[in-house]
Amino acid sequence: MQKRKALSSDEVFLLSERIFENFINYFKPVSGQKVHIFIPIEKFNEIKTEIFIQYFLSRNIRVFVPKIVDQKLISIEIFSETKFQTNNWGISEPVSSVDSEISDFDSIITPLLYCDQNGNRLGYGKGFYDAFFEGISKDSKKIGVNYFNPDDTIDDVWENDIPVDYLVTPTDVLSFFKGS
């Protein structure tokens, strides 16, 4: 968190663009696919996913974003005209609370503070994404995005923690599938 907060707004934008380019070059999303992607928390210097969202919408890739309703993460499909509001945590969310009930996403681009060499995520400790991952298709790619490559192993992995399948950084796309 400290390393991320130390980044300037120019660095955040440049690194976000590199992460976006690595994502596009590796995963090559196409029209009709379904992508679930988070809206960044500005004060935490999260990856600027607006770059991804604009790209997806301009290419008829269906875009879904998270919203917390009754302590559960639901997935809402958005369009260029979707209205947003800021929630109590400072996160921009769609005004609508209608769950898409989609579970077969092609990709789920996931926020995280840190990801180790095994795909274990360190988030904000609320468990929303672990619960969300339990309800999705096993074929959906869980993709973490981070400014930094993994160094240390996360030792305190809980049995309900669900790792990501990939990590996209400004310099790499790492796969955590066995035998990849």
Secondary structure, DSSP 8 states (H G I E B T S, - for coil): -HHHHTS-HHHHHHHHHHHHHHHHHHH---TT-EEEE----GGGT---THHHHHHHHHTT-EEEEEEEETTEEEEEEE-TT--EEE-TTS-EEES----------SEEEE--SEE-TT--EE--SS-HHHHHHHTS-TTSEEEEE-SS---S------TT----SEEE-SS-EEE-STT-
